[in-house]
Every structure is written in C-alpha cells, then in structure tokens.
Amino acid sequence: QVQLVESGGGLVQPGGSLRLSCAASGITFSIYAMGWYRQAPGKQRELVAEVDSGSRTTYADSVKGRFTVSRDNHKNTVYLQMNGLKPEDTAVYYCRAQRAFITPYWGQGTQVTVSS
C-alpha cells in the first residue's frame, strides 16, 4: 500500500520559514519524480516545485529564490524548505509521486497559513 505522509505545516508570520516533509512508503522512492503542489481556497491546485529521479528541480515562478525542494532517497523523503513566506503562500500543500505511465500518488495535504 502506497502512503505519502506530509508534515511540517502550520501558522507562520510573513517573512518566516517552514520546512515541509513528505515520507513515502510502498514505492521504490528513488525512481519517482516527487512534487509539491498547493491549493488555496477557491483556486486550482498548482505545482510549487518538483525534483525528479535525477535530482533535477523545477519551480513555479512565484516561489523561485524563496523555496527549495530536495530529496533523501535513503529516507524515502522529499522536503520543501520555504523561506520568505508571504500571505499568498497560504494553502494546503500536497506531495505527489509520479512516474511515466503510472497514475500519480498523492498525500493527504498539510495546511500552511501565513498571517500576522
């Protein structure tokens, strides 16, 4: 059974930092591209950042220079370091595991709220 479990969300003031983690089980983690997505109320889910099986990274323009995605294949975990948080970063953040020709797996999400 595949499980993706996110953690690390919470309430933070503008300009603050959070580190999200997503622990995967039930998959051969190293061969999956791992992505972070977010969905704000009333908006579509959008890609935030992704790291592929070769550790190449992709970022949404809105988070470039502030967020960093990384993976630890020994721990089957992907991370999202978020610095310089803004109120518009408020959303539920989801982890996704993706391989070609395979339906992606999703985590349950973790809430990030940026507010003073």
Residue frames as qw, qx, qy, qz and C-alpha x, y, z in Angstrom:
[[0.000, 0.890, 0.457, 0.000, 0.00, 0.00, 0.00],
 [0.423, 0.388, -0.007, 0.819, 1.39, 3.35, -1.07],
 [0.317, -0.850, -0.364, 0.211, 1.44, 6.13, 1.51],
 [0.367, 0.435, -0.071, 0.819, 2.67, 9.70, 1.26],
 [0.444, -0.745, -0.452, 0.211, 2.56, 11.49, 4.60],
 [0.258, 0.657, -0.057, 0.706, 3.20, 15.23, 4.72],
 [0.542, -0.675, -0.368, 0.340, 4.22, 17.10, 7.85],
 [0.478, -0.111, -0.021, 0.871, 5.63, 20.45, 8.89],
 [0.013, -0.628, -0.390, -0.673, 2.78, 22.77, 8.07],
 [0.351, -0.541, -0.540, 0.541, 1.49, 25.41, 10.43],
 [0.041, 0.968, 0.240, 0.067, 0.95, 29.09, 11.08],
 [0.627, -0.150, 0.036, 0.764, 3.84, 31.45, 10.39],
 [0.037, 0.841, 0.130, -0.524, 4.23, 35.21, 10.14],
 [0.621, 0.778, 0.010, 0.090, 5.06, 36.89, 6.83],
 [0.187, 0.816, -0.522, 0.163, 8.77, 36.62, 6.16],
 [0.635, -0.444, 0.601, -0.196, 9.06, 33.45, 8.19],
 [0.335, 0.392, -0.822, -0.243, 10.13, 29.95, 7.23],
 [0.849, -0.114, 0.381, -0.350, 8.75, 26.44, 7.30],
 [0.115, 0.388, -0.875, -0.265, 10.11, 23.10, 6.20],
 [0.864, 0.068, 0.083, -0.492, 7.67, 20.55, 4.86],
 [0.152, -0.338, 0.923, 0.107, 8.46, 16.86, 4.73],
 [0.843, 0.160, -0.105, -0.503, 6.81, 14.04, 2.81],
 [0.324, -0.360, 0.875, -0.029, 7.64, 10.49, 3.83],
 [0.723, 0.257, -0.378, -0.519, 6.85, 7.84, 1.24],
 [0.426, -0.226, 0.869, -0.113, 6.28, 4.13, 1.68],
 [0.711, 0.349, 0.581, -0.187, 5.16, 1.34, -0.61],
 [0.638, 0.769, -0.019, -0.013, 7.04, 2.64, -3.66],
 [0.773, -0.007, 0.069, 0.631, 10.58, 2.45, -4.99],
 [0.096, -0.899, -0.179, 0.387, 11.11, 6.06, -4.00],
 [0.368, -0.501, 0.390, 0.679, 14.31, 6.72, -5.94],
 [0.284, 0.174, 0.718, 0.611, 12.71, 6.20, -9.36],
 [0.051, 0.800, 0.597, 0.039, 9.82, 8.59, -8.79],
 [0.137, 0.422, 0.010, 0.896, 9.67, 12.29, -9.50],
 [0.296, -0.559, -0.656, 0.412, 8.46, 13.94, -6.30],
 [0.074, 0.488, 0.220, 0.842, 6.48, 17.14, -6.41],
 [0.064, -0.412, -0.577, 0.703, 4.94, 19.66, -4.08],
 [0.054, -0.512, -0.537, -0.669, 1.62, 21.18, -5.09],
 [0.003, -0.243, -0.548, 0.800, -0.64, 23.62, -3.30],
 [0.110, -0.555, -0.666, -0.487, -4.28, 24.57, -3.39],
 [0.037, 0.050, 0.354, -0.933, -5.68, 27.76, -1.94],
 [0.316, 0.496, 0.705, -0.396, -9.42, 28.18, -1.26],
 [0.478, 0.758, 0.235, -0.377, -11.31, 28.75, -4.49],
 [0.241, 0.743, -0.525, -0.338, -8.25, 28.11, -6.64],
 [0.933, 0.245, -0.254, -0.074, -6.93, 25.21, -8.68],
 [0.810, -0.452, 0.251, 0.278, -4.16, 23.02, -7.41],
 [0.455, 0.853, -0.252, 0.044, -0.83, 24.23, -8.77],
 [0.868, 0.082, -0.230, 0.432, 2.71, 22.95, -8.98],
 [0.341, -0.926, 0.142, 0.081, 5.07, 24.56, -6.47],
 [0.014, 0.716, -0.690, -0.104, 8.26, 22.57, -7.00],
 [0.989, 0.088, 0.017, -0.119, 9.41, 19.19, -8.24],
 [0.162, -0.653, 0.727, 0.139, 12.56, 17.11, -8.02],
 [0.866, 0.267, -0.297, -0.301, 12.93, 14.26, -10.47],
 [0.972, -0.213, 0.021, 0.100, 14.72, 10.94, -10.04],
 [0.718, 0.312, -0.100, 0.615, 17.96, 12.58, -11.17],
 [0.391, -0.585, -0.319, 0.635, 17.53, 15.38, -8.62],
 [0.148, 0.251, 0.302, 0.908, 16.77, 17.96, -11.27],
 [0.007, -0.515, -0.610, 0.602, 14.45, 20.62, -9.90],
 [0.024, 0.493, 0.492, 0.717, 11.61, 22.74, -11.23],
 [0.099, -0.392, -0.533, 0.743, 9.95, 25.69, -9.52],
 [0.146, 0.839, 0.508, 0.128, 6.91, 27.84, -10.05],
 [0.329, 0.556, -0.024, 0.763, 7.92, 31.40, -10.87],
 [0.409, -0.778, -0.090, -0.468, 6.13, 32.63, -7.75],
 [0.803, -0.589, 0.083, 0.035, 8.45, 30.69, -5.42],
 [0.784, 0.375, -0.147, 0.472, 11.80, 30.84, -7.22],
 [0.261, 0.538, -0.356, 0.718, 14.52, 32.11, -4.94],
 [0.478, -0.477, 0.322, -0.664, 12.42, 31.51, -1.82],
 [0.914, -0.149, 0.257, -0.276, 11.63, 27.78, -1.82],
 [0.176, 0.535, -0.816, -0.130, 13.99, 24.83, -2.17],
 [0.949, -0.033, 0.018, -0.312, 12.94, 21.26, -2.92],
 [0.116, 0.551, -0.825, 0.046, 15.23, 18.34, -2.08],
 [0.928, -0.105, -0.201, -0.296, 15.06, 14.61, -1.60],
 [0.242, -0.533, 0.794, -0.167, 16.75, 11.97, 0.53],
 [0.748, 0.143, -0.533, -0.369, 16.46, 8.60, -1.17],
 [0.329, 0.123, -0.866, 0.356, 17.83, 6.81, 1.90],
 [0.157, 0.167, 0.647, -0.727, 14.97, 8.16, 4.00],
 [0.078, 0.473, 0.806, 0.348, 12.34, 7.99, 1.22],
 [0.100, -0.781, -0.420, 0.452, 11.55, 11.61, 1.98],
 [0.342, 0.521, 0.260, 0.737, 11.15, 14.79, -0.02],
 [0.289, -0.555, -0.370, 0.686, 11.44, 18.23, 1.57],
 [0.214, 0.755, 0.298, 0.543, 10.27, 21.72, 0.78],
 [0.403, -0.373, -0.285, 0.785, 12.17, 24.49, 2.53],
 [0.095, 0.806, 0.430, 0.396, 10.08, 27.65, 2.38],
 [0.397, -0.326, -0.212, 0.831, 11.69, 30.97, 3.24],
 [0.047, 0.113, -0.133, -0.983, 10.39, 34.49, 2.93],
 [0.063, 0.462, 0.882, 0.074, 6.81, 33.30, 3.21],
 [0.166, -0.061, -0.128, -0.976, 4.06, 35.59, 2.01],
 [0.533, 0.179, 0.510, -0.651, 0.32, 35.62, 2.76],
 [0.707, 0.416, -0.249, -0.514, -0.30, 34.44, -0.80],
 [0.300, 0.318, -0.899, 0.005, 1.60, 31.24, 0.00],
 [0.491, -0.049, 0.642, -0.587, -1.29, 30.23, 2.28],
 [0.720, 0.197, -0.459, -0.483, -2.69, 26.94, 1.00],
 [0.896, -0.221, 0.376, -0.090, -2.90, 23.24, 1.60],
 [0.188, 0.667, -0.684, -0.227, 0.36, 21.72, 0.38],
 [0.960, 0.060, 0.198, -0.191, 0.31, 18.27, -1.18],
 [0.268, -0.507, 0.765, 0.293, 3.06, 15.83, -2.00],
 [0.853, 0.404, 0.021, -0.329, 2.89, 13.85, -5.25],
 [0.478, -0.355, 0.746, 0.299, 4.85, 10.83, -6.51],
 [0.671, 0.625, -0.013, -0.400, 4.95, 10.50, -10.29],
 [0.441, -0.250, 0.752, 0.421, 6.29, 8.00, -12.80],
 [0.337, 0.271, -0.516, -0.739, 5.68, 7.81, -16.53],
 [0.536, -0.063, -0.716, -0.443, 2.55, 5.83, -17.45],
 [0.368, -0.300, -0.810, 0.344, 1.60, 5.37, -13.79],
 [0.283, -0.817, -0.343, -0.368, -1.26, 7.18, -12.05],
 [0.207, 0.487, -0.476, 0.702, 0.40, 9.55, -9.58],
 [0.534, -0.480, -0.649, 0.252, 0.09, 9.10, -5.85],
 [0.073, -0.693, 0.035, -0.717, -0.93, 11.97, -3.57],
 [0.253, -0.084, -0.718, 0.643, -0.57, 12.70, 0.10],
 [0.154, -0.699, -0.694, 0.081, -3.37, 13.99, 2.31],
 [0.138, 0.767, 0.104, 0.618, -2.01, 17.53, 2.48],
 [0.489, -0.418, -0.423, 0.639, -0.73, 19.85, 5.17],
 [0.040, 0.939, 0.313, 0.133, -2.02, 23.36, 5.86],
 [0.494, -0.049, -0.083, 0.864, 0.31, 26.32, 5.61],
 [0.049, -0.915, -0.389, -0.098, -1.03, 29.65, 6.82],
 [0.473, 0.084, -0.088, 0.873, 0.98, 32.85, 6.52],
 [0.209, -0.818, -0.357, -0.400, -0.53, 35.60, 8.59],
 [0.204, 0.315, -0.460, 0.805, 0.38, 38.23, 11.13]]
